[in-house]
């Protein structure tokens, strides 16, 4: 098998996708979630320290990123681990969102 055949076979397997760009995109998405988590933690701590109470809406937003990622991965890969994580994150988001909305309505 020569170089051209190997290259053709690789292109066929990867459907002309840019694997480096996909890897960079995955790394970027992980960084987004981490930064969002850190910023939410800072907001949460500041709000608690100034007597502003608990804001579960922030955490609903943070966990919704992971929830969405796991639902998309499950839809594409049908991995039971992703399904379990998606369901768990969905429950967490629903509880935090419901708590946040309840607190807003009863203030």
FENHURA-V407183 format. One line per field, one symbol per residue. psi: psi as a letter, one per 30 degrees, with the letter a starting at -180 (. if undefined). A space follows every 50 residues. Layout:
psi: ???
//
This chain:
psi: kleeeeeeeeeeeghgkjeeeeeeeeeeeeeeeeeeeeeeeeeeeeeefg ggakjfeeeeeeffeeeeeeeeeeeefhkfeeeeeeeeeeeeeeeeeeee eeeefg.
//
